[in-house]
């Protein structure tokens, strides 16, 4: 995913909403204290991590009519250290501070996601397994959350319910079987001329055998033990791509990747975000 997403209509709407909820009728503290004093604003990183969301600085300030070019000293996906100045800009102190919290809310969350993804990737460096995110994103922030995941070195799973078939336990329960659910999806794809991947989630080796016989693109092993993952890899013999999911923690990924699965997916990248500490320091000049 590239940074074109920052200009997507949904992101433009999200930024407008974020500014509106903070500013509403005006920044009364800024109006009371400042007139048109010129200042330098520096975004300072307060802890080691991976930066993500830097293009939003210029986008947010342009919406606030701050006439200033932003100088970024890093690019999204770069490792940053405590004390680094990630970006700098000049302009009216009042406007710099008006946009402060809006920008930091985006920047800190996205950098937190990128940093967490990088920690998972570091555990998997000796293996070919790819790390994937999930749809467990903050509502309205999916494009940004998933972009941040890629900044940390991981990859995106499906974006939503529209871009691939993913048969889960409730689908199987309603359809009546793994076989029927897969066949229904294939019939639907043929009828509607859909060229998308088909993935099925299984939670037992019995279900795995049933799915394997129908050769979907991907079989997701949901909450499998390490022993059962190893058995599934052996039975699969490279026929289908295998994905492991379900409560995957940082301390688990190395052992899982070592078993030779193709993908590991975890909602932990985006559903429990620890923001990276970043601040805006403003000085008059």
C-alpha positions as CSV (number, residue, x, y, z in Angstrom):
1,X,0.0,0.0,0.0
2,X,1.5,3.4,-1.0
3,X,0.8,6.8,0.4
4,X,-1.8,7.6,-2.2
5,X,-4.2,6.5,0.5
6,X,-3.8,9.9,2.2
7,X,-5.7,11.5,-0.6
8,X,-8.5,9.0,-0.6
9,X,-12.0,10.6,-0.1
10,X,-12.6,8.7,3.1
11,X,-9.3,9.9,4.6
12,X,-10.1,13.5,3.6
13,X,-13.5,13.1,5.3
14,X,-11.8,11.6,8.4
15,X,-9.3,14.4,8.7
16,X,-12.0,17.0,8.3
17,X,-14.1,15.3,11.0
18,X,-11.0,15.1,13.3
19,X,-10.3,18.9,12.9
20,X,-14.0,19.7,13.4
21,X,-14.4,17.7,16.6
22,X,-11.3,19.4,18.1
23,X,-11.8,23.0,16.8
24,X,-15.6,23.3,16.6
25,X,-16.2,27.0,17.0
26,X,-12.6,27.9,17.5
27,X,-9.4,27.5,19.5
28,X,-10.2,29.9,22.3
29,X,-6.9,29.5,24.2
30,X,-4.9,30.2,21.0
31,X,-7.1,33.2,20.1
32,X,-6.7,34.6,23.7
33,X,-2.9,34.3,23.8
34,X,-1.6,34.7,20.3
35,X,-2.0,37.2,17.4
36,X,0.3,36.4,14.4
37,X,3.5,35.4,16.1
38,X,5.8,33.3,13.8
39,X,7.2,30.0,15.2
40,X,9.0,26.8,14.4
41,X,7.2,23.5,15.1
42,X,9.2,20.3,15.5
43,X,7.7,16.9,15.9
44,X,10.0,15.2,18.4
45,X,10.0,11.4,18.9
46,X,10.1,10.4,22.6
47,X,10.8,6.7,22.2
48,X,12.4,4.3,19.8
49,X,10.0,3.0,17.1
50,X,8.9,3.0,13.5
51,X,7.4,6.2,12.1
52,X,4.2,6.3,10.1
53,X,1.8,9.0,9.0
54,X,4.2,11.9,8.2
55,X,2.3,13.0,5.1
56,X,-0.6,13.9,7.3
57,X,1.3,16.8,8.8
58,X,1.1,18.8,5.7
59,X,-2.4,17.7,4.8
60,X,-3.8,18.7,8.2
61,X,-2.1,22.1,8.3
62,X,-3.2,22.9,4.8
63,X,-6.8,22.4,5.9
64,X,-6.0,24.9,8.7
65,X,-4.7,27.3,6.1
66,X,-1.1,27.3,7.5
67,X,1.1,28.4,4.7
68,X,4.3,26.4,5.3
69,X,6.2,23.6,3.7
70,X,6.9,20.6,5.9
71,X,10.4,19.3,6.1
72,X,10.5,15.6,7.0
73,X,13.8,14.2,8.1
74,X,12.5,10.6,7.8
75,X,10.1,8.8,5.6
76,X,7.3,6.5,6.7
77,X,8.7,3.1,7.6
78,X,12.0,4.4,8.9
79,X,13.2,3.5,12.4
80,X,13.4,6.5,14.7
81,X,15.1,6.9,18.0
82,X,14.2,8.8,21.1
83,X,15.1,12.5,20.6
84,X,14.9,12.4,16.8
85,X,13.1,15.3,15.1
86,X,10.8,13.6,12.6
87,X,9.6,16.8,10.9
88,X,9.7,20.6,11.1
89,X,7.6,23.5,9.8
90,X,7.3,27.2,10.2
91,X,4.2,29.3,10.5
92,X,1.9,31.1,12.9
93,X,2.2,29.7,16.4
94,X,-1.6,29.8,16.8
95,X,-2.2,27.6,13.8
96,X,0.7,25.3,14.7
97,X,-0.9,24.6,18.1
98,X,-4.4,24.4,16.7
99,X,-3.4,21.4,14.6
100,X,-1.2,19.8,17.2
101,X,-3.5,17.3,18.7
102,X,-5.2,16.3,15.5
103,X,-1.9,15.5,13.9
104,X,-0.4,13.7,16.9
105,X,-3.5,11.5,17.3
106,X,-3.0,10.2,13.8
107,X,0.8,10.1,13.9
108,X,1.1,8.4,17.3
109,X,-1.5,5.7,16.5
110,X,0.0,4.9,13.1
111,X,3.5,4.9,14.4
112,X,2.4,2.6,17.3
113,X,0.9,0.2,14.8
114,X,4.1,0.3,12.6
115,X,6.3,-0.2,15.6
116,X,4.3,-3.3,16.8
117,X,4.3,-4.8,13.3
118,X,8.1,-4.4,13.2
119,X,8.5,-6.2,16.5
120,X,6.5,-9.2,15.1
121,X,8.6,-9.1,11.9
122,X,11.8,-9.1,13.9
123,X,10.7,-12.5,15.4
124,X,10.2,-14.0,12.0
125,X,13.3,-12.9,10.1
126,X,14.6,-16.5,9.8
127,X,11.5,-17.8,8.0
128,X,9.5,-17.1,4.8
129,X,6.2,-16.8,6.6
130,X,4.4,-13.5,5.9
131,X,2.7,-11.5,8.7
132,X,-0.8,-10.3,7.9
133,X,-3.2,-7.9,9.6
134,X,-7.0,-8.4,10.1
135,X,-10.1,-6.2,9.9
136,X,-9.8,-5.5,13.7
137,X,-9.2,-1.8,12.9
138,X,-10.5,1.4,14.4
139,X,-13.8,2.2,12.6
140,X,-13.1,4.8,9.9
141,X,-9.3,4.3,10.2
142,X,-8.9,1.1,8.2
143,X,-6.9,2.5,5.4
144,X,-4.6,4.3,7.7
145,X,-4.3,1.3,10.1
146,X,-3.5,-1.0,7.3
147,X,-1.1,1.4,5.7
148,X,0.8,1.7,9.1
149,X,1.0,-2.1,9.2
150,X,2.9,-2.1,5.9
151,X,5.2,0.6,7.3
152,X,6.2,-1.9,10.0
153,X,7.1,-4.5,7.4
154,X,3.9,-6.6,7.5
155,X,1.3,-7.2,4.8
156,X,-2.4,-6.6,4.4
157,X,-5.1,-9.3,4.5
158,X,-8.4,-8.4,2.8
159,X,-9.5,-4.8,3.1
160,X,-13.2,-5.7,3.8
161,X,-16.0,-8.1,3.0
162,X,-15.8,-7.3,-0.7
163,X,-12.4,-8.3,-1.9
164,X,-12.1,-12.0,-1.2
165,X,-14.2,-14.9,0.1
166,X,-13.4,-15.8,3.6
167,X,-15.5,-18.6,4.9
168,X,-15.6,-18.6,8.8
169,X,-17.2,-20.8,11.4
170,X,-20.5,-19.1,11.3
171,X,-20.7,-19.4,7.5
172,X,-20.0,-23.1,7.8
173,X,-22.6,-23.5,10.6
174,X,-25.3,-21.8,8.4
175,X,-24.3,-23.6,5.2
176,X,-24.2,-26.9,6.9
177,X,-20.6,-28.0,6.0
178,X,-17.3,-26.8,4.8
179,X,-17.9,-28.4,1.4
180,X,-21.2,-26.7,0.9
181,X,-19.9,-23.3,2.0
182,X,-16.9,-23.6,-0.5
183,X,-19.2,-24.8,-3.3
184,X,-21.6,-21.9,-2.7
185,X,-18.8,-19.4,-2.9
186,X,-17.5,-20.9,-6.1
187,X,-20.9,-20.9,-7.7
188,X,-21.5,-17.3,-6.7
189,X,-18.1,-16.3,-8.1
190,X,-18.9,-18.0,-11.4
191,X,-22.3,-16.4,-11.6
192,X,-21.0,-12.9,-10.9
193,X,-17.7,-13.2,-12.8
194,X,-15.6,-12.6,-9.7
195,X,-11.9,-13.1,-9.8
196,X,-11.1,-13.2,-6.1
197,X,-9.3,-15.6,-3.8
198,X,-11.2,-18.1,-1.7
199,X,-10.1,-18.8,1.9
200,X,-11.8,-21.1,4.4
201,X,-11.2,-21.1,8.2
202,X,-11.1,-24.5,9.9
203,X,-10.8,-25.3,13.6
204,X,-10.2,-29.0,13.5
205,X,-8.1,-31.4,11.5
206,X,-11.3,-33.1,10.3
207,X,-12.4,-29.8,8.8
208,X,-9.0,-29.3,7.4
209,X,-9.1,-32.6,5.5
210,X,-12.5,-31.7,4.1
211,X,-11.3,-28.3,3.0
212,X,-8.1,-29.6,1.5
213,X,-10.0,-32.0,-0.7
214,X,-11.6,-29.0,-2.4
215,X,-8.3,-27.0,-2.8
216,X,-9.3,-23.5,-1.8
217,X,-6.6,-20.8,-2.3
218,X,-6.0,-20.6,1.4
219,X,-6.9,-22.6,4.5
220,X,-6.8,-20.7,7.8
221,X,-5.9,-22.8,10.8
222,X,-7.9,-21.1,13.6
223,X,-6.5,-21.6,17.1
224,X,-4.6,-24.8,16.2
225,X,-2.0,-26.1,18.6
226,X,1.6,-26.2,17.4
227,X,1.3,-30.0,17.0
228,X,-1.9,-29.7,14.9
229,X,-0.3,-27.0,12.7
230,X,2.6,-29.3,12.0
231,X,0.2,-32.1,11.1
232,X,-1.7,-29.8,8.8
233,X,1.6,-28.7,7.0
234,X,2.5,-32.3,6.5
235,X,-0.9,-33.3,5.1
236,X,-1.1,-30.2,2.9
237,X,2.1,-31.0,1.0
238,X,2.1,-27.5,-0.5
239,X,-1.3,-27.9,-2.1
240,X,-2.9,-24.8,-0.5
241,X,-1.5,-21.8,1.2
242,X,-1.8,-22.1,5.0
243,X,-2.6,-19.3,7.4
244,X,-2.4,-19.5,11.1
245,X,-4.7,-17.2,13.1
246,X,-6.4,-16.9,16.5
247,X,-4.9,-15.2,19.5
248,X,-1.4,-15.1,18.0
249,X,0.9,-13.2,20.3
250,X,4.4,-11.8,19.8
251,X,6.0,-14.7,21.7
252,X,4.2,-17.2,19.5
253,X,5.2,-16.1,16.0
254,X,8.7,-17.6,15.9
255,X,7.5,-21.1,16.8
256,X,4.6,-20.9,14.4
257,X,6.7,-19.6,11.5
258,X,9.2,-22.3,12.0
259,X,6.6,-24.9,11.1
260,X,6.5,-23.7,7.5
261,X,3.1,-22.0,7.2
262,X,2.7,-19.3,4.6
263,X,0.9,-16.7,6.7
264,X,0.4,-15.7,10.2
265,X,-2.4,-13.2,10.8
266,X,-3.1,-11.3,14.1
267,X,-5.5,-8.6,15.1
268,X,-3.0,-7.6,17.8
269,X,-1.3,-5.3,15.3
270,X,-4.3,-2.9,15.2
271,X,-6.9,-3.7,17.9
272,X,-4.8,-2.9,20.9
273,X,-2.6,-0.1,19.8
274,X,0.1,1.4,22.1
275,X,0.7,4.9,20.7
276,X,4.3,5.9,20.0
277,X,5.2,8.9,22.1
278,X,5.7,11.9,19.9
279,X,5.3,15.6,20.8
280,X,5.2,18.9,19.0
281,X,7.6,21.5,20.3
282,X,6.9,25.1,19.3
283,X,9.4,27.9,19.7
284,X,9.0,31.5,18.5
285,X,11.4,32.9,16.0
